[in-house]
């Protein structure tokens, strides 16, 4: 009875609107945590088949702190994934600079794990084999990579499924394998491009809780691309809201709620207020 009362009090503390909830929660573009990733006046242009230049991203600046969970939210085609790929060093920006741990990003950096919407697992490999793959490519000895892969499989709560192949797993379980694989090299940054977009609502809620747990246990910096306003509000420390193309950073919104957060918080007035705030920024037709 005492434990239940204490638990309810903790939940009330988390879910009751704070003094900040009624204020403008637009954060400074700079992260309040020690700077880990910095984006300075970054723009990206593409040349189409017709040889015309399209400016996808126009002069975005922000910083991301170590251990922070940051979501990138914006309309379809605005360049959310493009920004993430430039941070990863997989795309080269047209203008501006991106630094990681104070050093310019000039190409792919190994201290970065990526999870896509499709789990992209090798169908002929088992769960264990898929998670071991980055370690194998890196030349990690077999005994060590088996041990590391098992720890990552345990982290995503798939122990007992090591010998299963992707076709034997549900969509949510496949995404857990993809997360375990991305975490196998113990990256300090986890980039996620709409990883739960293809999942049903119940599985998506479950994966949101699991991702929250994994990010806190690993202390990884997470950059999370999503179309879901509720998902961004529930998971994030801050949300970067992007405009339509050519995309700029319209606003940075703080989520002033301690993590971890219970799933019931999704139905709270506090999260509802944040969702309304994010939606208003997304739908704004005024100046960026």
N, C-alpha and C positions, 0 to 999 in steps of 0.2 A: 504494500500500500504506500509506504514511504517512498520507495523507488519510483512508483507510478506518478506520485505527486511531484517529485523532483523532475521527472522527465517532462511532465506537462508544463511546469514552470519554465524549463529550458526552451520548450517549443514556443511558449507564449513570448518569451524574450526575443526569439528569432523572428516571429511572425508579426508582432505588433509594429505598426508604423513608427519609425524613428523620427526625431526632429528634422532629419534631413529629407525625409520622404516627401514633405510638402514643399521643399525648396527646389530651385533649379539645380538638377544633379549633373549638369554638364561639367565634366572634369577638365582640368587642364590637359592639353595634349600630352604633356610629359607624365610618365608614370610616377606615382608616389614612392615606388620601390627603387632600389638601386638599378640604374639603367643597364640593360642587357642587350637590347636591340634598338637601333636608332635608324629612322627613315627620314632623310632630309631632302625636301623639295623633289621628290621622285615622280617622274613622268614616264609613260610608256606609249610608244607609237608602233603601229603595225602597218605593213604595206600589203594591200590586198592583191588579188589576182589581176585586178584592173589597174594596178600600179598606183592607186590612190592611197594616200596616207590617212590612217584613222588614229586619232588620239584617244586611247582608251582610258588612261589615267593622267590627271593633270595636277602636278605639283602637290603631292601629299607629304606631310611631315607628321611624325609622331614618335614616341618612344615606348618601349615595352620593358617592364621590369622583370627581374629574375624571379621565377616561381609564380608569375602572374598568369591568370587565365583571361585571355582577351578574345572576344568574338568579333568577327567582321560581318556586318549586316548591311544589306543593300539590295536594290532591285536586280532582277536577272540581267546578266550581261554587262554589269557595271564595272567588272574588273576585280572582284573579290579574290577569285582564284589566281588571277594574274599578280596581284599584290603579294599573295602568299608565296607564289613560285619565285618571285624576285627576292623575297626575304630568304628563301631556301637556296638561292643562287642558281636555280634551274632556268631562270630567264634573266636577261640582262636589261636593266632599265635604260631608257633613252637619255634621260637627264637625272641629275641628282645622285645622292650617295646613300648606301645602306651599310651600316656597320654592325658587326656581331662581336661582342666582348671587346669593343673599341677598335676592331680591325675591319677594314673595308671588305665587303663581300664581293669577290671577283669570280666566284664559281661555286659549285656544290660544296657544302661543308659537311664533314662526317658527323658532327655533333648535332645532327638533326634527323628526326624520324618523321616519316610522312604516312598518313592514312587517308585513302581516297574513299569515295562513295561506294565503289565496288571494291570488295576485299582483295581482289587480284591475287588469289592463292593459286599455287601450282596444284592442279587436280590429282596428279600422280604421287604427290608427296603427302605424308601424314601431317597431322598438326605439329608434331615434334619436328619433322623435317622442314616444314614451312617456317617455323620460328627460328630454326637453326640457320636458315639460308644466308642472312646477312653476315653471320659469324663465319660461315663456311667460305663465303666470298672474300672475307677479310683475312682468311688464313688462320683462324683460331683453331688450336688443336682440338681433336674430336672430344676428348674427355671434358675439356673446359666448356665447349659449346653445348654439349649435352646437359651439363649442369646449369649453365646460364639459361638455356631454353626452358628447362623444367621450372626454374624460378619464375620466369616470365609467364609461363602457362599457369602457374599457381597464382601469380599476381592478378591475372584476368579470370581466375576461378574456373579453369578448365581442366584441373587435375583429374586424371582418369580418362581423358579423351585424347591422350598423346598419340595413340595408334590409329585414330580415326582419320578418314580422308574428308576433304571439303564437302563432297556430295552427301556425306552422312551427317552433316551439321546443319542447323537452322541458320537463317540469315544473321541473327544476332550473335550466334556462336562464331560464325565465320568472321564477323567484324572484331570479335574478341581476339581471334587468332591474328588478324591483321594488326591490332594494337600491340599484342605481345611481340610480334615480329618487329614492329617499329621501335619497340622499347628494348629489344635484345642487345643493342649496342650501348644502352644506357645513355641516350641522348639527353642533352640539357634542354632541347627544344622539341616539342611534338607539334607538327603541323597537321591539321585535320580539315579536309575539304569535303564538307557535307557528308560525314561518315555514316550518319543514321538516316539519310534522306529516303532510302528505299525500304525502311523497316516499318512495320505496323505500329500503331500508336502505343500499345502496351509494351512492346519490345523496346521501342524508342525511349520510353520513360525509364525502363530498367537500365538501358545502356547509358542514359544520362547520369543516373546514380552511380553506375560503375565507373564511368569516366571521371566523375567528381572524386570518387575514392582513389582511383589510380593516380590522378594528377596530384592529389594531396600527399599520398604515400611516397610518390617518386620525387616530389618537389620539382617536376619538370615545368618549364614555361610552355604554356599551351596557346597556340593561335588557331582559332576554330572558325571556319567559314560555315555559315548557315543562312537559310532563308526563313527559319523559324524565329519569330520575335520572342515567343515564350521561352524557347530553348536558350536563346542568348541571354535573356533576363535571368533565368534560373541558374545557369552554369557560370556566368562570367563575373570577374572582378570589375571589368570595364568593357564597354561595347563601342567599337568604332563604326559609326554610321556613315555609309558612303552614299553619294548622290548618283544620279543617272549619268550616262556617258556624255561628254568626257568626265570621268568620275573624279570628284574631289572628296576630301574628308569633311562631311557636313558638320558632324559634331561627335564628341566623345562623351559617353554617358557612364557615370559611376554607378555601380550596383552596391549600395552601402549596407550589405547584409553579410554577416560572417559566414564563412564556409567551414564545415560541411552544412548543407541545407537539406532538410527533409523533403520528400516528394510532395507532402501535403502543402508545402509552401507555394506550389504552383497555383493553388486555388485561393491564395490569400489576397487581401486587399492591397498589401504592400507590393507584391509582384504584379498585381493588376494595374496599379498606378504606374509602375515602371514600364510595363508593356504599352500602356496608353501613351506614355512619354516617348518611347521609341517609335511607335506608330506615327505619332504626330510629326516627329522629325523626318521620318521616311516619306511621309505624304506632303511635307512642306514644299510649296512651289516658289518660296522666296529665295533670296540670295543664299549661296552656299555658306 
